[in-house]
Amino acid sequence: DALWLQPQRLEDEMFQDLRFGVRMLAKQPGFTAIAVVTLALGIGANTAIFSVVNGVLLRALPYQAGERLVVLFARTHNDEREFLSINEAREFGAQLTTLEDFTAATTQSVNLTGGAQPERVRGAFVLANFFAAFRVAPVLGRTFAPNEDQPGTRVVVVNEGFWQRRLNADPQLADKTVILNGEPYSVIGVVPATFFFPGDKEVEVWLPAPNYSGYMGQGAGRFLFGLGHLKPGVSLVPANAEAATIAARLAQAFPAENAGRSAKLEVLHEAMYGNTRQPLLLLMAAVGMILLIACANLANLLLARNSARGRELAVRAALGAGRGRLLRQLLTETILLAGVGGALGLWLAVWGMRALLAVNPDALPPSVLSNGTVSLDARVLLFTLVVALLTGVLSGIVPALGL
């Protein structure tokens, strides 16, 4: 019977410890406030940086089959990146068999006039299959038809934000025209606001690639980079070997334009964020040290507090509370502090990142954001919970063992 009742007794004692811990912390509001703020700053800093690490390094790009997305640049003999011409991009698209799709694009700001207020908007100049390669369906109208990336084609696809801001969210697109770089463009479709151009979340309008400002139809005019999905099961090694072979073929066929040029594919995620990996991990280590300092400070506060509670703890021991029960009580109080500090730290992390975004909208990459706000997914929440729990245990175990 005693063994059967033991779990129930342990549960009752845990609730007693929690209630007693809450009362003890409420009796010392000054100590509690200092401890909570100390932990909140440490946990908040770690949560904020982990949110960025999670969004940049751990989370997949927000595209279908984003882990298979690759980017292609031409390469010089020094292995430096170079852009592709429209003709080169079409040759790679026709000959690459290791990719299941291939498109090409670039970005450039364009002048929007003809309305109440002229402005500069961010534009993308793309081949006609761009949206098909990214598996993006329009929310209204259509995207480019196969022949709508030829010189002189004046059609444009806009995103929802532009459609609402400049076209009053009018569902009738048949008569909608916008003036871009002094030329009238017919608006043919609207794509979701959640879709962003890789590496440039400010893009609002998509235009045919030959309409790129400064392009005069020369075969050697280079301003595009390639994008596509590796076929399932295909790695970069054979894909790069094929790209290099195609580049050599083009160099032989067009020696004046392509001599000495090769080509190389990179995983898009790595190309976008690879250079941020080391700085982010170093920053994560730095804020981890800040949390350890916060734990040490809290441990010192708890040591002083436990010394002042010597009479209370002696009375409880005289009434039958064993060393384990006293240890558990003190750890419960510390974990309560860490829990409250973790909740406040989570709020500080969200507030701080939103403040950063308000000051500098480009400070956070799109993969850290969800609908324009800081994204706190299950991984970030679990991280905060684990950090708060470990902080409570680490801060409380040394003072508690000193009983």
C-alpha positions in Angstrom: 0.0 0.0 0.0 2.8 2.4 0.9 4.4 1.9 -2.5 1.1 2.4 -4.2 0.5 5.7 -2.3 4.1 7.0 -2.9 3.4 8.7 -6.3 0.4 10.5 -5.0 2.3 11.6 -2.0 5.1 12.9 -4.2 2.6 14.8 -6.3 1.1 16.4 -3.2 4.5 17.4 -1.9 5.4 19.0 -5.3 2.2 21.1 -5.2 3.1 22.1 -1.6 6.6 23.1 -2.7 5.1 25.2 -5.5 2.6 27.0 -3.3 5.3 27.6 -0.6 7.8 28.8 -3.2 5.3 31.3 -4.6 4.6 32.6 -1.1 8.3 33.0 -0.3 9.0 34.8 -3.5 6.0 37.1 -3.0 7.3 38.0 0.5 10.6 39.3 -1.0 9.5 41.4 -4.0 12.9 43.2 -4.2 14.9 40.0 -4.4 12.4 38.4 -6.8 12.4 41.4 -9.1 16.2 41.6 -9.3 16.4 37.8 -9.9 13.7 37.8 -12.6 15.2 40.8 -14.5 18.7 39.3 -14.3 17.4 36.0 -15.8 15.1 37.8 -18.3 18.0 39.7 -19.8 20.1 36.6 -20.2 17.4 34.4 -21.5 16.0 37.1 -23.7 19.3 37.7 -25.4 19.8 34.0 -26.0 16.2 33.6 -27.4 16.6 36.6 -29.7 19.9 35.3 -31.2 18.6 31.7 -31.4 15.5 33.0 -33.3 17.9 34.4 -35.9 20.1 31.3 -35.9 16.9 29.2 -36.3 15.6 31.2 -39.1 18.8 31.6 -41.0 20.7 28.3 -40.4 18.2 25.7 -39.2 15.0 26.5 -41.0 14.5 25.5 -44.7 13.9 28.3 -47.2 10.1 29.0 -47.5 9.8 27.5 -51.0 8.5 24.2 -52.1 11.4 21.7 -52.1 13.6 24.6 -50.8 16.3 22.2 -49.7 16.9 21.3 -53.4 17.0 24.8 -54.7 20.3 25.8 -56.3 21.7 29.0 -57.9 24.0 29.1 -60.9 26.6 31.7 -61.7 29.2 31.8 -64.5 32.8 31.6 -63.2 36.0 33.3 -64.3 39.3 31.5 -64.4 39.9 32.9 -60.9 36.6 31.2 -59.8 34.9 34.6 -59.3 31.2 34.8 -59.9 29.8 36.4 -63.0 26.3 36.9 -64.3 24.7 35.1 -67.2 23.4 36.6 -70.4 19.8 35.8 -71.5 21.2 33.5 -74.2 23.5 31.7 -71.8 20.6 31.2 -69.3 18.4 29.7 -72.0 21.2 27.4 -73.1 21.7 26.1 -69.5 18.0 25.7 -69.2 17.8 23.6 -72.3 20.8 21.4 -71.6 20.9 20.8 -67.8 19.5 17.3 -67.2 20.4 17.1 -63.4 17.9 19.8 -62.6 14.1 19.4 -62.9 13.6 23.1 -63.8 15.8 26.1 -64.5 15.0 29.8 -64.7 17.0 33.0 -64.4 16.4 36.4 -62.8 17.9 39.5 -61.4 16.7 42.5 -59.4 16.8 46.3 -60.0 14.8 49.2 -58.8 12.4 50.8 -61.3 10.6 54.1 -61.5 6.9 53.9 -61.0 5.1 57.0 -62.5 1.6 57.9 -63.7 -0.1 57.8 -60.4 -0.7 60.3 -57.7 2.8 59.8 -56.2 5.8 58.6 -58.3 8.1 56.3 -56.4 11.0 53.8 -56.8 9.9 50.2 -56.4 12.0 47.1 -56.4 11.6 45.0 -59.5 12.7 41.5 -60.6 13.5 40.8 -64.3 12.9 37.1 -65.0 12.5 34.5 -67.6 8.9 33.5 -68.3 9.1 30.2 -66.3 10.2 31.9 -63.1 7.0 31.4 -61.2 6.5 27.9 -62.5 10.0 27.0 -61.3 9.1 28.3 -57.8 5.7 26.6 -57.9 4.0 29.9 -57.2 0.3 30.2 -58.1 -1.2 33.6 -58.5 -4.0 34.8 -56.2 -5.5 36.7 -59.1 -5.0 36.6 -62.8 -2.0 34.7 -64.2 1.7 34.6 -64.4 3.9 34.8 -67.5 3.1 32.7 -70.5 6.0 30.9 -72.2 6.5 33.6 -74.9 6.3 36.6 -72.6 10.0 37.0 -72.0 10.8 38.3 -75.4 12.1 41.9 -76.1 9.3 44.4 -76.2 6.8 42.4 -74.1 5.2 44.9 -71.7 3.4 42.8 -69.1 4.0 42.7 -65.3 3.1 40.6 -62.3 2.8 42.3 -59.0 2.6 41.1 -55.4 -0.4 41.6 -53.1 1.1 44.6 -51.3 1.6 46.5 -54.5 -1.9 45.5 -55.8 -3.5 46.8 -52.6 -1.4 50.0 -52.3 -1.3 51.1 -56.0 -4.3 49.4 -57.6 -6.8 49.6 -54.7 -7.0 45.8 -54.6 -9.3 46.0 -57.7 -10.0 42.4 -58.8 -10.5 43.5 -62.4 -7.0 43.5 -64.0 -8.0 43.6 -67.6 -7.7 47.4 -67.9 -4.9 47.8 -65.3 -1.7 49.5 -66.6 1.3 50.8 -64.6 4.1 53.0 -65.9 7.5 51.5 -65.2 10.7 53.2 -66.3 8.5 55.4 -68.6 6.8 52.4 -70.4 3.2 51.2 -69.9 2.9 47.7 -68.6 -0.3 45.6 -68.5 -0.8 44.0 -65.1 -1.6 40.4 -65.7 -1.5 38.8 -62.3 -1.0 39.1 -58.5 1.2 36.7 -56.5 0.9 36.2 -52.7 2.6 38.7 -50.4 4.2 35.7 -48.6 6.4 34.9 -51.7 9.7 36.8 -51.7 12.4 36.9 -54.3 15.5 35.0 -53.0 17.7 37.4 -51.2 15.6 40.5 -51.9 12.3 40.6 -49.9 11.5 44.2 -51.2 10.6 43.0 -54.7 7.1 44.0 -55.6 6.9 43.8 -59.4 8.2 41.1 -61.8 9.0 42.0 -65.5 10.3 40.1 -68.5 14.1 39.8 -68.4 14.8 41.6 -71.7 13.2 44.8 -70.2 16.2 45.1 -67.8 17.3 48.7 -67.8 20.4 49.1 -70.0 19.9 45.9 -71.9 20.0 46.6 -75.6 19.5 43.1 -76.9 23.2 42.2 -77.1 23.9 38.5 -76.7 26.7 39.2 -74.3 24.7 41.5 -71.9 25.1 39.8 -68.6 22.9 40.5 -65.6 21.1 37.2 -64.7 21.8 34.3 -62.3 20.2 30.9 -62.7 17.9 29.2 -60.3 16.5 25.7 -60.2 15.8 22.5 -58.3 18.1 19.5 -58.3 16.3 16.4 -59.3 15.5 14.1 -56.3 18.5 12.1 -55.4 21.0 14.1 -57.4 23.8 15.8 -55.6 25.8 18.9 -56.5 28.8 16.9 -57.7 27.2 15.5 -61.0 25.2 18.7 -61.4 28.4 20.9 -61.3 30.2 18.5 -63.6 27.3 18.9 -66.1 27.2 22.7 -65.7 31.0 22.9 -66.4 30.6 20.7 -69.5 27.8 23.0 -70.8 30.0 26.1 -70.1 32.9 24.5 -72.0 30.6 23.7 -74.9 29.4 27.4 -75.0 33.0 28.6 -74.8 33.9 26.5 -77.9 30.8 27.6 -79.8 31.2 31.3 -78.9 34.9 31.9 -78.1 34.6 35.7 -78.4 32.0 35.9 -75.6 32.6 32.8 -73.5 36.2 31.9 -73.7 37.6 31.2 -70.2 34.2 31.0 -68.6 32.9 28.1 -66.6 29.8 27.7 -64.4 29.1 26.5 -60.9 26.0 25.6 -58.9 25.6 26.3 -55.2 22.8 25.4 -52.8 20.7 28.5 -52.6 20.4 28.4 -48.8 24.2 28.3 -48.5 24.7 31.0 -51.1 22.3 33.3 -49.3 23.3 32.7 -45.7 26.6 30.8 -45.7 28.7 33.8 -44.9 26.6 34.5 -41.8 27.1 31.1 -40.2 30.3 31.8 -38.3 29.3 35.3 -37.1 26.0 34.0 -35.8 27.5 31.1 -34.0 30.1 33.4 -32.4 27.3 35.7 -31.3 25.4 32.8 -29.9 28.4 31.8 -27.9 28.8 35.3 -26.6 25.2 35.6 -25.4 25.6 32.2 -23.9 28.4 33.6 -21.7 26.1 36.4 -20.7 23.6 33.8 -19.5 26.2 32.0 -17.5 27.1 35.3 -15.9 23.5 35.8 -15.0 23.4 32.3 -13.5 26.4 33.1 -11.4 24.9 36.4 -10.2 21.7 34.6 -9.3 23.6 31.9 -7.5 25.3 34.5 -5.3 21.9 36.1 -4.5 20.5 32.8 -3.6 23.5 32.0 -1.3 23.0 35.2 0.6 19.2 34.6 0.7 19.7 31.0 2.0 22.0 32.2 4.7 19.3 34.6 5.9 16.8 31.7 5.9 18.9 29.6 8.2 16.4 29.6 11.1 13.5 28.8 8.8 15.3 25.9 7.2 16.4 24.6 10.6 12.8 24.6 11.9 11.7 22.7 8.8 14.4 20.1 9.3 13.4 19.8 13.0 9.8 19.1 11.9 11.0 16.2 9.8 11.9 17.6 6.4 14.8 15.7 5.1 17.8 17.1 3.2 16.3 16.0 -0.1 13.0 17.7 0.6 14.7 21.0 1.5 16.9 20.7 -1.6 13.8 20.2 -3.8 12.1 23.1 -2.2 14.9 25.5 -2.9 15.3 24.2 -6.5 11.5 24.7 -7.0 11.8 28.3 -6.0 14.8 28.8 -8.3 12.9 27.1 -11.2 9.9 29.3 -10.6 12.2 32.4 -10.8 13.7 31.0 -14.1 10.2 30.3 -15.5 9.0 33.9 -14.9 12.3 35.2 -16.1 12.0 33.0 -19.2 8.5 34.3 -20.0 9.7 37.9 -19.6 12.8 37.1 -21.6 10.7 35.7 -24.4 8.7 39.0 -24.5 11.9 41.0 -24.4 13.3 38.9 -27.4 10.2 39.5 -29.5 10.0 43.2 -28.6 13.7 43.7 -29.3 13.6 42.0 -32.7 10.5 44.0 -33.6 12.2 47.2 -32.6 15.2 46.2 -34.7 12.9 45.5 -37.7 11.2 48.9 -37.3 14.5 50.7 -37.3 16.1 48.6 -40.1 13.6 46.5 -42.1 16.5 44.7 -43.8 18.3 43.7 -40.6 16.5 40.4 -40.4 16.4 37.9 -43.3 12.9 36.9 -44.6 13.3 33.4 -43.2 13.3 34.8 -39.6 10.0 36.6 -40.3 6.4 35.4 -40.7 3.9 37.8 -42.4 6.3 40.7 -41.6 6.6 39.9 -37.9 9.2 37.9 -35.9 8.5 34.2 -36.2 8.5 32.1 -33.0 8.1 28.5 -34.0 8.0 25.5 -31.8 11.8 25.1 -31.9 12.3 28.6 -30.5 9.7 28.1 -27.8 11.2 24.7 -26.9 14.7 26.4 -26.8 13.4 29.1 -24.4 11.8 26.4 -22.1 14.9 24.3 -22.0 17.1 27.3 -21.3 14.9 28.6 -18.5 14.8 25.1 -16.9 18.6 24.6 -17.1 19.1 28.2 -15.9 17.0 27.5 -12.8 18.8 24.2 -12.1 22.3 25.7 -12.6 21.6 28.8 -10.6 20.0 26.9 -7.7 21.9 23.7 -7.4 25.1 25.1 -5.8 23.3 27.3 -3.2 20.9 24.4 -2.4 23.8 21.9 -2.0 25.4 24.3 0.5 22.7 23.6 3.1 
